[in-house]
Amino acid sequence: MTGPGSGPQGVYNQLNTTPPQAPPPGSGMIPGAAAAPPPPGPPPNYGELGKGQAQADFASASANGGWEFDPEAMDKVIKSLEDSLENEFREAQRQASWLNQISPPGDEVGSQGYVAAANSSGGAYQAFLDGAFKYTSAYLDTLKKIRTAYVEQDQAALDALRQIGKAV
């Protein structure tokens, strides 16, 4: 047989050339194949998010020169958040404590699969509640700092709280 790749020269070429390399799995290099999704990052810091949102809300509200601090209105908001954390959040967390303790009704693959999904869902809900609690707690703590700064007329603290979101 004669032609390219045959005979002694063809054997020599096959032995001395780099064979084509397969692309890494999930790289998307193969037509129709999708790239692998990136690995999940760390969970958000809900405390920092809550604090930052409270500061941003304050900075936005107080940016208008005609805005005046109303301690009674602030106290109502703070009391409402405290009540929510103590009552609604605590009750939701108490009830959610059972959502990842479900036992299978039978010892077969369908019951096992159902329970695994249900317990995983309950765990995700508990994680959501934990993040929401941390966020709201940090928001509340920041509102208290704002109220204290106004009551004590601490201009440096107020200026620092207003700086959120501004270019430095």
Steps between C-alpha positions, in 0.01 A plus 500: 500500500637838409395854596543740790563329830605170351834330479804574710449877475141468628615288797774754572252789486257323734773429755657845492201733496282601791160338473199729533401551862143467618362816657441485874156370597238774530715757318238561236757429228299209364213619281175482692672454838456768763775626724481382858344757731743676729520365854277682748664780691485557873160588645423869536574678826143594588609708799714723278222519241245612761736758643584631154135524400409695814789740435399537135137567597614760754740664254227516236238641738730758657660615175216749450572817694137528615499164678459506877561223748183385677595300812142382562469363147842333531398346834188352335707341223752365751224360723330337200824331393575386857150350528536328164833347596372387838162369384463417130860403432531290816169324430600427139835363618327286763260352247772452240707293743287198404538544125823301472405219737251320276511119515413284200161327514655186352833339430501522122665727248196728447461581870874542545521740204199700616640538850844602374343775286264613776776516764727687257222749433444545874870566550497761223203673664680502835807653332276767344344582839844522660621742231183710524536516879865612476414758232211646699701501824785690335254744343341556841838549672597760239171686548570512873845646432344763275242589766770520769719720280209740442394508864858565612554736207811311397570662163808287428296179538222637280748604231658153507160334463415725204817405313367161391490481122689824443825504307797568720 
